[in-house]
Amino acid sequence: MTPIDTSSTIPGNPDSILELMPLPAFQNLLAKVETNFYRNRPKEAAELELEGTIRFTLQERAAQAWEILKEARSTGLPMDQAHELISELVYPPLESDDN
């Protein structure tokens, strides 16, 4: 299989994101991802807005978190531990002032 250049395409699987978008629980997760991304990484968010990829980036982060939570639930991992697995997707680290 040939690697796909994701820098010029929608990251991840857009079909799965489109299937998740109507779900209220996914919308809630996406809102958390968006709020925390703008709060913790304002410079990166501004750059992604200029590139026109902020929406796709946030949706992809939320979809990745959703899949991790889904997998954790199916394996019986306690939800508090599952939330630790997605913490950097939902609560990204603060930008450094050096940038």
C-alpha positions as CSV (number, residue, x, y, z in Angstrom):
1,M,0.0,0.0,0.0
2,T,1.3,3.4,-0.9
3,P,1.6,6.0,1.9
4,I,-0.9,8.9,1.6
5,D,0.3,12.4,1.9
6,T,-2.1,13.6,4.7
7,S,-0.8,17.1,4.6
8,S,-3.0,17.8,1.6
9,T,-6.0,15.6,2.5
10,I,-8.4,15.3,5.3
11,P,-6.6,13.4,8.1
12,G,-7.9,10.0,9.1
13,N,-11.0,8.5,7.7
14,P,-13.6,11.2,6.8
15,D,-16.4,8.6,6.4
16,S,-16.0,7.6,10.0
17,I,-16.0,11.3,11.1
18,L,-19.1,11.9,9.1
19,E,-20.8,9.0,10.8
20,L,-19.8,10.3,14.2
21,M,-20.8,13.9,13.7
22,P,-24.6,13.4,14.3
23,L,-24.0,11.7,17.7
24,P,-24.5,14.0,20.7
25,A,-21.8,12.2,22.7
26,F,-19.3,12.9,19.8
27,Q,-20.4,16.5,19.6
28,N,-19.7,16.9,23.3
29,L,-16.3,15.3,22.9
30,L,-15.6,17.5,19.9
31,A,-16.6,20.7,21.8
32,K,-14.2,19.7,24.6
33,V,-11.4,19.1,22.1
34,E,-12.1,22.5,20.4
35,T,-12.3,24.5,23.6
36,N,-9.1,23.1,25.1
37,F,-7.2,23.3,21.9
38,Y,-7.9,27.0,21.5
39,R,-7.2,27.6,25.2
40,N,-3.9,25.6,25.3
41,R,-2.6,26.1,21.8
42,P,-3.8,29.5,20.5
43,K,-0.8,30.0,18.2
44,E,-1.1,26.6,16.6
45,A,-4.9,27.1,16.3
46,A,-4.3,30.4,14.5
47,E,-1.9,28.8,12.1
48,L,-4.3,26.0,11.3
49,E,-7.1,28.5,10.8
50,L,-4.9,30.4,8.2
51,E,-4.2,27.1,6.5
52,G,-7.9,26.2,6.5
53,T,-7.3,22.9,8.4
54,I,-8.5,23.7,11.9
55,R,-11.9,22.0,11.6
56,F,-10.4,18.9,10.2
57,T,-7.6,18.8,12.8
58,L,-10.1,19.1,15.7
59,Q,-12.5,16.5,14.2
60,E,-9.6,14.1,13.8
61,R,-8.4,14.6,17.4
62,A,-12.0,14.0,18.6
63,A,-12.4,10.9,16.3
64,Q,-9.1,9.5,17.6
65,A,-10.2,10.0,21.2
66,W,-13.6,8.4,20.4
67,E,-11.9,5.3,18.9
68,I,-9.7,5.0,22.0
69,L,-12.7,5.2,24.3
70,K,-14.6,2.7,22.2
71,E,-11.7,0.3,22.3
72,A,-11.2,0.8,26.0
73,R,-14.9,0.1,26.6
74,S,-14.8,-3.1,24.5
75,T,-11.8,-4.4,26.5
76,G,-13.3,-3.6,29.9
77,L,-10.8,-0.9,30.8
78,P,-12.2,1.3,33.5
79,M,-13.4,4.7,32.0
80,D,-11.1,6.7,34.3
81,Q,-8.1,4.9,32.8
82,A,-9.5,5.3,29.3
83,H,-9.8,9.0,29.9
84,E,-6.1,9.1,30.8
85,L,-5.3,7.6,27.4
86,I,-7.1,10.4,25.6
87,S,-6.0,13.3,27.9
88,E,-3.5,14.8,25.4
89,L,-6.0,14.6,22.6
90,V,-8.7,16.4,24.7
91,Y,-6.4,18.5,26.8
92,P,-3.3,19.3,24.6
93,P,-0.2,20.5,26.4
94,L,0.3,24.3,26.7
95,E,2.3,26.0,23.9
96,S,5.7,27.2,25.0
97,D,6.5,30.9,24.9
98,D,9.6,30.2,22.7
99,N,7.5,29.8,19.5
